[in-house]
């Protein structure tokens, strides 16, 4: 990203207050300022933010539906009933199913697990999936994890079969009503804890069970790595209890005894300390790949196995599937961009809509996300089947709701919905062209209302001099972790930067710089920038910082996010 963007610097907190808190906590003022910008401007709230503790977790029975859910689970334990766990094929679904399995096994149950196939059973609690899950082994209780809130017909069918349904979920309830079942433990049905994903909900259920009836020898803290895995991968806000769970869960991941996670760390090349980026970009994609291009059961088997040799085989298998997923993604991306080049200007000026007959449905969401970020345009990528039905995934820019856009185009769609920034649709192949034009027109109208939504924005947290960026700062800065949604990694601004020498090109696509300011030099890298036309120096630079360890040497790494001529 160079100069075709708007740079926005966050408001600076009161300097005296920053210095007072920095002195009280023994931290660098720059790190305290970043925490204050996030709303932690009092000593007690700042202490909780910097040092999250499990003992600060709320009573799990405050979660809506928890009492009835726990009572039904303990009934199953007491009667040693047959239980089926029906999960989902993404990381949150797999990790929450794994954790729930371990918890119920600690109580002496032997649950049967079932994860639907993306292409055959599809997303969510379906009648076809249920029949397959209970075939030959009718349970007394079916637990839906990461699905089921709105499965009214499926709940009715289960009741007719004499099977109780318990839902552990975090998805939005439908306006038409929710499933009629034993209990739905879903924070979206209450006023609080809306930030939890299903792994977090299952953790709260486990906490409640153990609070009600402890199990000797079972330490829930040892499984916080699974909870952190689902929480990070599902991109829910890392705030409040999620922050506590993920901070402790990442620490547990460093010393995990879960043989599956040990194997995944090995094939991913992870070394402690693990952070949210490691989970989001290395572990998560390998688990997701199983559900995208094959069966998520492989990933669940990996997380539940105690056989280290089997785990390494499964982890290598997931690694192979992830490479296959990457190949499918790259093929679809290349073809999508080729299609874009052939479209008339008025059909790609404000939004991207492309479709392919050979694209795998499991990768269209990733491709949509990448193209949206590259072109900063709302994007739908659609995979069409042999019957002429296209199923697509969309990603949007800040301020443009895909839900409203789909409502506007409803006459051309078979189905569509989701969230403002990420949505899905079904559309007949013959209607894709008309949808493209109508979607572009809708975005054009929204973009003309006030500030242009399609102007890319560089959001800057704080201004710093290069001399401020050192290891002492990192010690304070790292207390702000984990970074993610709701606690984005800070972007720093340094002005008037000169080059000490020409940039070096790395691997034909990255640039490495040696910057100088006030006599202080710093290395920095700008990923995927080798083909960018850089402005004349001196520069203003936007960047993130991290700790880099190589051959025993610790240094500060600077990752460039944007460059412009100095202003």
C-alpha positions in Angstrom: 0.0 0.0 0.0 1.5 3.3 -1.0 0.0 6.8 -1.2 -3.5 6.0 -2.6 -5.0 5.8 0.9 -6.2 7.9 3.8 -4.0 7.8 6.9 -5.9 8.3 10.2 -4.0 8.7 13.5 -5.8 7.9 16.7 -6.4 10.5 19.4 -3.6 10.8 21.9 -4.5 10.3 25.6 -3.5 12.9 28.2 0.3 12.8 28.5 0.4 13.4 32.2 -2.0 10.5 32.8 0.0 8.3 30.5 3.2 9.0 32.4 1.5 8.5 35.8 0.3 5.0 34.8 3.6 4.2 33.1 5.4 5.0 36.4 3.0 3.1 38.5 3.2 -0.1 36.4 6.9 0.2 35.5 6.1 0.3 31.7 7.2 2.3 28.7 4.7 5.2 28.1 4.2 4.2 24.5 2.8 0.8 25.6 0.6 2.4 28.3 -0.7 4.9 25.7 -1.8 2.0 23.4 -3.6 0.3 26.3 -5.4 3.6 27.2 -6.5 4.0 23.6 -8.2 0.7 24.0 -10.2 2.0 27.0 -8.0 0.9 29.9 -7.3 4.2 31.4 -7.7 3.4 35.1 -5.3 1.5 37.2 -7.6 -1.4 38.1 -8.9 -1.9 34.5 -5.3 -1.6 33.1 -4.1 -4.2 35.6 -6.8 -6.7 34.5 -6.0 -6.0 30.8 -2.2 -6.5 31.2 -2.4 -9.4 33.5 -5.6 -11.4 32.8 -6.3 -14.1 35.4 -8.5 -17.2 35.3 -9.8 -16.3 38.8 -11.5 -13.3 37.2 -13.8 -15.5 35.1 -17.5 -15.1 35.9 -19.8 -17.8 37.3 -20.5 -20.0 34.3 -24.1 -20.4 35.4 -24.7 -16.7 34.4 -24.7 -17.9 30.8 -28.2 -18.3 29.4 -29.5 -21.9 29.3 -26.6 -23.2 31.4 -28.6 -24.6 34.4 -30.9 -26.7 32.2 -28.0 -27.8 30.0 -25.9 -29.0 33.0 -28.8 -30.8 34.6 -29.4 -32.7 31.4 -25.8 -33.6 31.0 -25.6 -34.9 34.6 -28.7 -36.9 34.0 -26.9 -38.5 31.1 -23.9 -39.2 33.3 -26.0 -40.7 36.1 -27.8 -43.0 33.7 -24.8 -43.6 31.6 -26.9 -42.8 28.5 -25.9 -43.0 24.9 -24.8 -39.5 23.7 -24.0 -38.3 20.1 -21.9 -35.1 19.6 -22.8 -33.4 16.4 -20.2 -30.8 15.6 -19.1 -28.7 12.6 -16.3 -28.9 10.1 -14.4 -25.6 10.9 -11.8 -25.1 13.6 -14.3 -23.9 16.2 -16.6 -26.9 15.5 -13.7 -29.4 15.7 -12.0 -28.0 18.8 -15.2 -27.6 20.7 -16.3 -31.2 19.8 -12.8 -32.4 20.9 -13.1 -30.6 24.3 -16.6 -31.8 24.9 -15.6 -35.4 24.2 -12.8 -35.2 26.7 -15.0 -33.7 29.3 -17.8 -36.3 28.9 -15.3 -39.1 28.9 -13.9 -37.8 32.2 -17.5 -38.3 33.5 -17.5 -41.9 32.3 -19.6 -41.4 29.1 -18.6 -42.7 25.7 -19.9 -40.2 23.3 -20.1 -40.9 19.5 -18.8 -37.9 17.5 -20.1 -36.8 14.1 -18.9 -34.0 11.9 -20.9 -33.3 8.7 -19.2 -33.4 5.3 -19.2 -29.9 3.7 -20.3 -31.2 0.2 -22.7 -33.9 1.2 -24.4 -33.0 4.5 -23.6 -29.2 4.3 -23.3 -26.7 7.0 -25.2 -27.0 10.3 -27.6 -29.5 11.9 -29.3 -31.3 9.0 -31.8 -34.1 9.0 -29.6 -36.1 6.6 -26.6 -35.6 8.9 -28.6 -36.5 12.0 -29.8 -39.8 10.5 -26.2 -40.6 9.5 -25.0 -39.7 13.0 -27.4 -41.9 14.8 -27.6 -44.8 12.3 -27.4 -48.1 14.2 -27.0 -46.5 17.6 -30.0 -44.4 18.8 -28.8 -42.2 21.6 -30.9 -40.7 24.4 -29.2 -37.3 23.9 -27.8 -35.5 20.9 -25.6 -32.5 21.6 -25.2 -30.0 18.7 -22.0 -28.0 19.0 -21.5 -24.9 16.8 -24.8 -25.4 15.2 -28.5 -26.1 16.0 -29.8 -22.8 17.4 -32.2 -22.3 14.6 -32.8 -26.0 13.7 -36.5 -26.0 14.5 -37.5 -28.9 12.1 -34.6 -31.1 13.2 -35.4 -30.5 16.9 -39.0 -31.6 16.2 -37.9 -34.7 14.3 -35.5 -35.7 17.1 -38.3 -35.3 19.7 -40.5 -37.6 17.6 -37.7 -40.2 17.8 -37.5 -39.8 21.6 -34.1 -38.2 21.4 -33.4 -35.1 23.5 -31.5 -32.2 21.9 -29.0 -29.9 23.7 -27.5 -27.1 21.7 -24.2 -25.4 22.5 -23.8 -22.6 20.0 -22.9 -19.0 19.4 -24.7 -18.2 16.1 -27.4 -15.5 15.8 -31.0 -16.6 16.6 -33.4 -16.4 13.6 -36.3 -13.9 13.7 -38.7 -16.8 13.1 -37.6 -18.5 16.4 -35.2 -21.0 17.7 -35.2 -24.8 18.2 -37.5 -26.2 20.8 -35.2 -28.5 22.8 -33.9 -29.3 26.3 -31.8 -26.2 26.4 -29.8 -23.8 24.1 -26.7 -22.6 25.7 -26.0 -19.7 23.4 -24.8 -16.2 24.6 -26.7 -14.6 21.7 -29.9 -15.5 23.5 -28.9 -13.4 26.5 -27.5 -9.9 27.1 -23.8 -10.8 27.9 -20.9 -12.9 26.6 -21.8 -12.3 22.9 -18.1 -12.5 22.1 -17.8 -16.2 22.9 -17.5 -18.7 20.1 -18.6 -22.3 20.6 -15.2 -23.4 22.0 -15.7 -20.8 24.7 -19.3 -21.9 25.3 -18.2 -25.5 25.7 -15.4 -24.3 28.1 -18.1 -22.5 30.2 -20.3 -25.7 30.1 -17.3 -27.8 31.3 -16.5 -25.2 34.0 -20.2 -25.3 35.2 -20.1 -29.2 35.2 -16.9 -29.3 37.2 -18.2 -26.7 39.6 -21.4 -28.7 40.2 -19.6 -32.1 40.3 -15.8 -32.1 40.3 -13.9 -35.0 38.6 -10.8 -36.1 40.4 -7.7 -35.9 38.1 -9.4 -33.8 35.4 -7.8 -30.3 35.1 -9.8 -28.1 32.7 -6.8 -25.7 32.5 -4.8 -28.3 30.6 -7.3 -28.1 27.8 -7.3 -24.3 27.4 -5.2 -24.8 24.3 -8.2 -26.2 22.5 -10.3 -23.3 23.6 -7.8 -20.8 22.4 -7.5 -22.6 19.1 -11.3 -22.3 18.4 -11.5 -18.8 19.7 -8.7 -17.4 17.6 -9.6 -19.3 14.4 -13.3 -18.2 14.6 -12.1 -14.5 14.7 -14.3 -13.5 17.6 -13.3 -10.5 19.7 -10.4 -11.1 22.0 -11.9 -9.1 24.8 -13.1 -9.7 28.4 -13.1 -13.5 29.1 -11.9 -14.4 25.6 -8.7 -12.4 26.4 -8.2 -14.4 29.6 -8.9 -17.7 27.8 -6.6 -17.0 24.9 -3.7 -15.6 26.9 -3.8 -18.7 29.2 -4.6 -21.0 26.3 -1.5 -19.9 24.3 0.6 -20.5 27.4 -0.8 -24.0 27.6 -0.2 -24.5 23.9 3.5 -23.9 24.5 3.6 -26.8 27.0 0.7 -28.9 25.7 0.3 -32.6 26.5 -2.2 -33.0 23.6 -0.3 -35.3 21.2 -2.3 -34.0 18.2 -1.3 -30.4 18.9 2.3 -31.4 19.5 2.3 -33.0 16.1 0.6 -30.0 14.4 3.2 -27.7 16.0 5.9 -30.0 14.6 4.7 -30.0 11.0 4.0 -26.3 11.2 7.5 -25.5 12.4 6.2 -23.7 15.5 8.5 -22.9 18.4 7.4 -21.4 21.7 6.2 -18.9 22.6 3.2 -19.4 20.4 1.0 -16.4 19.6 -2.4 -15.8 18.0 -0.8 -15.3 14.6 0.7 -18.8 14.8 -2.7 -20.3 15.6 -4.5 -18.2 12.9 -2.0 -18.8 10.1 -0.3 -22.1 10.8 -2.4 -24.4 13.1 -5.8 -23.2 12.2 -5.5 -23.6 8.4 -4.3 -27.2 8.7 -7.3 -28.1 10.7 -9.6 -26.2 8.4 -8.1 -27.9 5.4 -9.6 -31.2 6.5 -13.1 -29.9 6.4 -12.5 -27.8 3.2 -11.2 -30.5 0.9 -11.8 -33.8 2.7 -13.4 -34.7 6.0 -13.0 -32.8 9.3 -13.1 -36.2 11.1 -9.3 -36.5 10.4 -8.7 -33.3 12.4 -10.9 -34.4 15.3 -9.2 -37.8 15.4 -5.9 -35.9 15.6 -7.0 -33.8 18.5 -8.3 -36.8 20.4 -5.6 -39.3 19.8 -3.0 -40.1 22.5 -0.8 -42.1 20.1 2.1 -39.9 19.1 2.9 -42.0 16.0 -0.6 -41.9 14.7 -0.8 -38.2 15.5 2.3 -37.5 13.3 0.7 -39.4 10.5 -2.5 -37.5 10.8 -0.7 -34.1 11.1 1.3 -34.8 8.0 -2.0 -35.8 6.2 -3.5 -32.4 7.3 -0.4 -30.7 6.1 -0.8 -32.4 2.7 -4.5 -31.4 2.6 -3.5 -27.8 3.4 -1.1 -27.7 0.5 -3.8 -29.1 -1.7 -6.1 -26.4 -0.4 -3.5 -23.8 -1.2 -3.2 -25.1 -4.8 -7.0 -25.1 -5.2 -7.0 -21.6 -3.8 -4.3 -20.3 -6.0 -5.9 -21.8 -9.1 -9.2 -20.2 -8.3 -7.6 -16.9 -7.5 -5.6 -16.8 -10.7 -8.7 -17.6 -12.8 -10.8 -15.1 -10.9 -8.3 -12.3 -11.6 -8.1 -13.4 -15.2 -12.0 -13.1 -15.4 -11.8 -9.6 -13.8 -9.4 -8.4 -16.4 -11.9 -9.4 -19.1 -14.9 -7.7 -17.5 -16.2 -4.2 -18.7 -15.0 -1.4 -16.4 -18.5 -0.7 -15.1 -18.9 -4.3 -13.9 -15.8 -4.2 -11.6 -15.3 -0.6 -10.6 -17.1 -0.8 -7.3 -17.3 -4.6 -6.5 -16.0 -7.9 -7.6 -18.3 -10.8 -8.6 -16.7 -13.7 -10.5 -17.7 -17.4 -10.9 -16.1 -20.6 -11.9 -17.3 -24.1 -12.8 -14.1 -25.8 -11.5 -13.6 -24.0 -8.2 -13.8 -26.0 -5.0 -16.5 -24.6 -2.7 -14.2 -25.0 0.2 -11.8 -22.3 -0.9 -14.1 -19.5 -2.3 -14.3 -17.7 1.1 -10.5 -17.6 1.3 -10.2 -16.3 -2.3 -12.9 -13.7 -1.6 -11.0 -12.5 1.4 -7.7 -12.2 -0.4 -9.1 -10.3 -3.4 -11.1 -8.0 -1.2 -8.0 -7.0 0.7 -5.9 -6.7 -2.5 -8.4 -4.5 -4.4 -10.3 -3.0 -1.4 -13.6 -3.8 -3.0 -16.6 -5.9 -1.8 -16.1 -9.3 -3.3 -18.2 -12.4 -4.1 -16.5 -15.6 -5.4 -18.9 -18.2 -6.7 -18.4 -21.9 -7.4 -20.9 -23.4 -9.8 -21.9 -27.0 -9.8 -22.9 -29.2 -12.7 -26.6 -28.4 -12.2 -26.0 -24.7 -12.7 -26.3 -23.6 -9.1 -23.6 -21.3 -7.8 -22.7 -21.1 -4.2 -20.6 -18.1 -3.3 -18.8 -16.5 -0.4 -18.4 -12.7 0.1 -16.2 -10.4 2.0 -16.7 -6.7 2.4 -14.9 -3.5 3.2 -15.5 -1.5 6.3 -18.8 0.3 6.3 -20.5 -1.8 3.5 -23.0 -4.4 4.7 -23.2 -7.5 2.6 -26.5 -8.4 4.4 -28.1 -5.2 3.1 -26.6 -5.7 -0.3 -28.0 -9.2 -0.6 -31.4 -8.0 0.5 -31.2 -5.4 -2.3 -30.4 -8.2 -4.8 -32.8 -10.8 -3.4 -34.8 -11.1 -6.6 -31.8 -12.6 -8.3 -30.8 -15.0 -5.6 -31.9 -18.4 -4.4 -30.6 -17.7 -0.9 -28.2 -15.4 0.9 -27.3 -14.1 4.3 -24.6 -13.9 7.0 -22.9 -11.0 8.5 -22.1 -7.5 7.4 -18.5 -8.3 6.5 -18.8 -11.9 5.5 -21.8 -13.6 3.8 -22.8 -16.4 1.6 -25.2 -16.8 -1.3 -26.8 -19.3 -3.7 -27.5 -18.1 -7.2 -28.4 -19.6 -10.6 -25.6 -19.4 -13.1 -27.7 -17.5 -15.6 -28.4 -14.8 -13.0 -24.7 -14.1 -12.0 -24.2 -11.5 -14.7 -27.3 -9.5 -13.6 -26.3 -9.9 -9.9 -22.8 -8.5 -10.7 -24.3 -5.4 -12.3 -26.9 -4.9 -9.5 -24.3 -5.5 -6.8 -21.9 -3.0 -8.4 -24.7 -0.4 -8.7 -25.6 -0.9 -5.0 -22.0 -0.4 -3.9 -21.7 2.6 -6.1 -24.7 4.3 -4.5 -23.4 3.6 -1.0 -19.9 4.8 -1.9 -21.3 8.1 -3.1 -23.0 8.8 0.2 -20.5 11.0 2.2 -17.0 9.7 2.6 -16.0 7.2 -0.1 -16.1 3.7 1.4 -13.7 2.5 -1.2 -10.9 4.8 -0.1 -8.5 2.5 1.7 -7.8 3.7 5.2 -4.5 3.2 7.2 -5.5 3.3 10.8 -2.5 4.4 13.0 -2.4 4.0 16.7 0.6 6.0 17.7 3.5 8.0 16.5 7.0 7.0 17.4 10.7 7.7 16.6 12.9 4.9 15.4 15.0 5.3 18.5 11.9 4.4 20.6 11.7 0.9 18.9 13.9 -1.3 21.1 13.8 -4.5 23.2 12.8 -2.6 26.3 9.7 -1.4 24.5 8.9 -4.9 23.4 8.9 -6.1 27.0 6.1 -3.7 27.8 4.4 -4.0 24.4 4.0 -7.8 24.6 1.7 -7.4 27.7 -0.9 -6.1 25.2 -1.1 -9.5 23.5 -2.9 -11.5 22.3 -3.8 -9.4 19.3 -6.8 -10.1 17.1 -10.3 -8.9 16.5 -11.2 -6.4 19.2 -7.6 -5.9 20.1 -5.8 -5.3 16.8 -2.1 -5.3 16.6 -1.0 -1.6 16.9 0.1 0.2 13.8 2.9 2.7 14.5 3.7 5.8 12.5 7.2 7.2 12.0 7.7 10.4 9.9 10.5 11.7 7.8 12.3 8.4 7.3 15.3 8.1 4.9 16.9 5.1 3.3 20.5 4.3 4.3 20.9 2.1 1.2 18.8 0.8 -1.7 16.1 -1.8 -0.7 17.0 -5.5 -1.2 14.6 -7.8 -3.0 13.9 -11.1 -1.1 12.4 -14.1 -2.9 11.5 -11.9 -5.9 8.5 -10.4 -4.0 9.5 -8.8 -0.7 11.6 -5.7 0.1 14.0 -5.3 2.9 14.9 -1.8 4.0 17.5 -0.1 6.2 16.0 3.0 7.5 17.6 6.0 9.3 16.1 8.7 11.4 18.0 11.0 13.8 21.1 8.9 13.3 19.2 5.8 14.4 19.0 2.9 11.9 16.4 0.1 11.8 15.8 -2.9 9.5 12.3 -3.4 8.2 10.6 -5.7 5.7 7.7 -5.0 3.4 6.0 -8.2 2.3 4.7 -8.7 -1.3 5.8 -5.2 -2.2 8.6 -5.8 -4.9 6.3 -4.7 -7.7 4.9 -1.6 -6.0 5.9 1.8 -7.2 7.4 3.5 -4.2 7.1 7.3 -3.7 10.1 9.6 -3.5 11.9 9.7 -0.1 11.8 10.9 2.7 8.9 8.7 3.7 6.2 8.4 6.4 6.0 4.7 7.3 3.2 2.7 8.9 4.4 -0.5 10.5 3.9 -3.2 13.2 6.6 -4.5 15.5 7.4 -8.0 16.8 10.1 -9.9 18.6 12.5 -11.8 16.3 14.8 -14.5 17.6 17.4 -16.0 15.3 20.4 -18.1 16.3 20.1 -16.9 19.9 20.0 -13.2 18.9 16.9 -11.3 19.9 15.9 -8.2 17.9 12.9 -6.0 17.0 11.4 -6.7 13.6 9.4 -4.0 11.8 6.8 -5.1 9.2 5.8 -2.3 6.9 2.1 -1.8 6.3 2.1 1.3 4.1 4.5 4.0 2.8 3.8 7.5 1.6 5.9 10.6 0.9 6.6 12.5 4.1 4.0 15.0 5.0 
